Amino acid sequence: MKDWIKIQSFERIHQAELRKDILEKNGIPSVIINEKDSLFLLGEIELYVKKNDEAKAKELIDEFSGLTKINSYVGEKQMRLFRSLIPKNEIHVVIKEKKDSKFVLDNYELYINNEDLDLILPYLTTEKLPDWEKIETCNSVSQTKYRTDILDENKIENFIVKRKDSEYHLDRVEIYVNKTNKDKAINLLKNLNGWHTIRKYSELNWAEIDGNILNENNVKAIIFKNNENEFEILVEADKEEKAIDIINTTKEWVILKNYSNIENAMIAKRILEKNNIYSVIINEKDSAFLIGDLELYVEIDKKNIAENILKNF
């Protein structure tokens, strides 16, 4: 069951079958695996869905249990603050902490009773939170976390609201602060003092790939869009050298162009360097007979830009 994932375990078969029926009525295929020993009643009854259906399936099961998840985040401060802003006599909000390591970036979840869903919407849109204002939108939880950490370090209260698409997948994460701290918060996240730019990208996806590589190597990487519509990766000053080494050693390189003589290859290399594009010349020529090509390599995410630079030159 390579493409399937367990979403819940049960002690009784009817509990699993009830939820399986709910999922399948909503177009989500599911499978029950009964691991209980019939003699000793040991083991679990497990409900599986396809990986692509995991998020939607969990939402449906929560709703069946009488609860709807309205928000979630790795930062406990952010979730507790958001809950405290909702009057308890109007809407009862439950906070749950996920212990499973799989949810390391989704630890604290807020739930309300299904019947209160309409009441909570004005809080999620901040219509009923007039003193709070959105200062930034991020595409991922990790990028949001680095920014809320900076706000926390500067004692600026903040909360986040997750927005999901129609398929229950994360669409964006919005950061809110009190209006009295708005200007200070914006300046902090814009200037990012103590963080250094190590690379620029023309497309977000390439920045995200390198950002993920750094995160996997325990280096915080903030992606920032500058005034030239480029995407920059910034790291903490004391991690700059390590970050550059990690990217340079893990980056995939591709052939940009073949040359028959070293002069032309060196000219192309210098043109690219003036445009902040790293390149490497690989000499495939046989030293005795001068047969073969000189290959000019660039990092894969720079290939399209490099081609345009040399073409225009």
C-alpha positions in Angstrom: 0.0 0.0 0.0 2.7 2.4 -1.1 0.4 5.3 -1.9 -1.9 4.9 1.1 -1.6 6.4 4.5 -3.2 5.6 7.9 -5.4 8.4 9.2 -7.0 6.8 12.2 -7.1 3.7 14.5 -10.1 2.2 16.2 -10.9 -0.5 18.8 -14.2 -1.5 17.2 -14.8 -2.4 13.6 -18.1 -0.5 13.4 -16.3 2.7 14.3 -14.0 2.3 11.3 -16.8 1.3 9.0 -18.9 4.3 9.9 -16.1 6.7 8.9 -15.3 4.7 5.8 -18.9 5.2 4.7 -18.6 9.0 5.3 -15.4 9.2 3.3 -16.7 7.2 0.3 -20.0 9.2 0.2 -17.7 12.2 -0.3 -15.8 10.5 -3.1 -12.7 9.4 -1.1 -11.7 5.8 -1.4 -10.7 4.1 1.9 -9.5 0.8 3.2 -10.0 -0.8 6.6 -7.2 -3.1 7.8 -8.1 -5.2 10.8 -5.0 -6.2 12.8 -6.9 -7.5 15.9 -6.2 -11.0 17.0 -9.6 -12.7 17.1 -8.7 -14.7 20.2 -7.0 -12.1 22.4 -8.6 -8.9 20.9 -5.1 -7.4 20.6 -4.1 -5.0 17.9 -5.8 -2.1 16.0 -8.3 -1.6 13.3 -6.8 1.0 10.9 -8.4 3.2 8.3 -6.3 4.1 5.3 -6.8 6.6 2.4 -4.7 7.6 -0.5 -2.0 10.2 0.3 -3.5 12.8 -1.9 -6.8 12.6 0.0 -5.3 12.8 3.5 -6.1 16.4 4.3 -9.7 16.3 3.0 -10.3 13.0 4.8 -9.2 14.3 8.1 -11.4 17.3 7.8 -14.4 15.2 7.1 -13.7 12.9 10.0 -13.3 15.8 12.4 -16.6 17.3 11.2 -18.2 13.9 11.8 -16.9 14.0 15.4 -18.8 17.3 15.9 -15.7 19.5 15.5 -14.3 21.7 12.7 -10.6 22.7 12.6 -10.4 26.4 12.0 -6.7 27.1 12.4 -3.4 25.4 13.2 0.3 26.3 13.6 3.6 25.1 15.0 3.8 28.2 17.3 1.8 27.8 20.6 1.9 31.6 21.3 0.1 32.3 18.0 -2.6 29.8 18.5 -3.3 30.8 22.2 -3.4 34.4 21.3 -5.9 33.8 18.5 -8.1 31.8 20.8 -7.9 34.5 23.5 -9.3 37.1 21.0 -12.5 35.1 20.6 -15.1 35.7 23.4 -15.6 32.5 25.3 -19.3 33.2 25.9 -19.8 33.5 22.1 -17.8 30.6 20.7 -16.2 27.7 22.5 -12.7 27.1 21.0 -10.7 24.0 21.8 -6.9 23.8 21.4 -5.3 20.5 20.7 -1.6 19.7 20.7 -0.4 17.1 18.2 2.3 14.8 19.7 3.0 12.8 16.6 6.3 13.8 15.1 4.7 13.8 11.7 3.0 17.0 12.7 6.1 18.8 13.7 5.0 21.8 11.7 1.4 21.6 12.7 1.5 21.1 16.4 -1.4 23.3 17.8 -4.8 23.0 16.3 -8.0 25.1 17.1 -11.4 23.4 16.8 -15.0 24.7 17.3 -18.3 23.0 17.3 -19.7 22.5 13.8 -22.8 24.6 14.6 -20.5 27.6 15.4 -18.8 27.7 12.0 -20.8 30.7 10.8 -20.0 32.6 14.0 -16.2 32.1 13.7 -15.9 33.3 10.1 -15.8 37.1 11.0 -12.9 36.3 13.3 -11.0 34.4 10.6 -11.4 37.3 8.2 -10.6 39.7 11.2 -13.8 41.6 10.5 -14.4 41.2 14.3 -10.8 41.9 15.1 -10.5 45.5 14.0 -7.4 46.2 16.1 -5.4 43.6 14.1 -3.9 43.9 10.6 -2.3 41.5 8.2 1.4 42.5 7.5 2.6 39.6 5.4 1.5 36.5 3.5 3.7 33.4 3.2 3.5 30.2 1.0 4.6 27.8 3.6 4.6 27.2 7.4 8.4 27.1 7.7 8.7 30.6 6.0 6.0 31.9 8.3 7.7 30.4 11.4 11.0 32.2 10.7 9.1 35.5 10.5 7.0 35.0 13.6 10.1 34.0 15.5 11.6 37.4 14.7 8.4 39.1 15.9 8.4 37.1 19.1 12.1 37.9 19.7 11.1 41.6 19.5 8.1 41.1 21.8 5.5 41.9 19.1 2.4 39.8 19.6 1.2 38.1 16.5 -1.1 35.4 15.2 -1.5 33.6 11.9 -4.5 32.4 9.9 -4.1 29.6 7.5 -6.1 29.7 4.2 -6.8 26.5 2.3 -8.0 25.9 -1.2 -11.1 23.9 -2.2 -9.1 20.6 -1.9 -8.2 21.4 1.7 -4.5 22.0 0.7 -2.6 24.8 2.3 -2.9 27.9 0.0 -1.2 30.6 2.1 -0.5 31.7 5.7 -1.2 35.2 6.8 0.6 37.0 9.7 -1.3 39.5 11.8 -0.1 42.0 14.4 -1.8 44.7 16.4 -2.1 48.0 14.5 0.0 49.8 17.1 2.9 47.6 16.2 2.3 47.4 12.5 5.1 49.8 11.3 7.7 48.3 13.6 6.8 44.7 12.5 6.8 45.6 8.8 10.3 47.2 9.2 11.7 44.2 11.1 10.5 41.8 8.4 11.7 44.0 5.6 15.1 44.9 6.9 15.9 41.5 8.4 18.9 42.8 10.4 21.4 40.1 11.1 20.4 38.1 8.0 22.5 38.1 4.8 21.5 37.4 1.2 23.4 34.5 -0.3 21.6 34.1 -3.6 19.0 35.6 -5.9 16.5 33.9 -8.2 14.2 34.9 -11.0 11.6 32.3 -10.1 10.1 31.4 -6.7 10.2 27.6 -7.2 14.0 27.6 -7.5 14.4 29.7 -4.3 12.1 27.2 -2.5 14.1 24.2 -3.7 17.3 25.7 -2.2 15.5 26.9 0.8 14.3 23.4 1.5 17.8 22.1 1.1 19.1 24.5 3.7 16.2 23.7 6.1 17.0 20.0 5.8 20.6 20.9 6.8 19.4 22.9 9.9 20.0 26.3 8.3 17.1 28.7 8.5 16.4 30.2 5.1 14.1 33.2 4.6 12.8 33.8 1.1 12.2 37.5 0.3 10.9 39.2 -2.8 12.9 42.4 -3.5 12.0 45.5 -5.4 13.3 44.1 -8.7 10.8 41.2 -8.4 13.7 38.8 -7.7 13.5 36.2 -4.9 16.4 36.3 -2.4 17.4 33.7 0.1 18.7 35.1 3.4 20.3 33.2 6.2 21.6 34.3 9.6 25.0 36.0 9.4 26.9 33.3 11.2 25.4 30.6 8.9 26.3 32.4 5.6 29.4 30.4 4.7 27.8 27.1 5.7 24.7 27.9 3.6 26.8 28.7 0.5 28.8 25.5 0.8 25.6 23.4 1.2 24.0 24.9 -1.9 27.1 24.7 -4.0 27.7 21.0 -3.1 24.1 19.9 -3.6 23.1 21.9 -6.6 22.5 20.1 -9.9 24.6 21.4 -12.8 23.7 21.2 -16.5 25.5 21.8 -19.8 24.7 25.3 -21.1 26.8 25.2 -24.3 29.7 23.4 -26.0 32.7 25.3 -27.4 35.5 24.2 -29.7 38.1 26.6 -28.3 39.0 27.8 -24.8 38.9 31.5 -25.7 35.2 31.5 -26.6 34.4 29.5 -23.5 36.2 31.9 -21.2 34.5 34.9 -22.8 31.1 33.3 -22.1 32.2 32.5 -18.5 33.2 36.1 -17.9 29.9 37.5 -19.3 27.9 35.2 -17.0 30.1 36.2 -14.0 29.3 39.9 -14.6 25.6 38.9 -14.4 26.3 37.0 -11.1 25.9 33.6 -12.6 28.4 30.9 -11.6 29.7 28.7 -14.4 32.3 25.9 -14.8 34.3 24.9 -17.9 34.9 21.2 -18.3 37.7 20.3 -20.8 36.9 17.2 -22.6 39.6 17.6 -25.2 42.2 15.0 -25.6 45.4 16.8 -24.7 47.5 15.1 -27.4 45.1 15.4 -30.3 42.8 18.3 -29.2 39.8 16.3 -30.0 36.5 16.8 -28.1 34.4 19.7 -26.7 34.7 22.2 -24.0 31.5 22.1 -22.0 30.2 25.2 -20.1 28.1 24.2 -17.1 25.7 26.3 -15.0 23.4 25.5 -12.1 20.1 24.1 -13.4 18.0 27.0 -12.1 20.2 29.5 -13.9 20.1 27.8 -17.3 17.3 29.8 -18.9 18.7 33.2 -17.7 22.2 32.2 -18.8 20.9 31.2 -22.3 19.2 34.6 -22.7 22.3 36.5 -21.6 24.6 34.8 -24.1 21.9 35.0 -26.8 21.5 38.8 -26.4 25.3 39.2 -26.1 
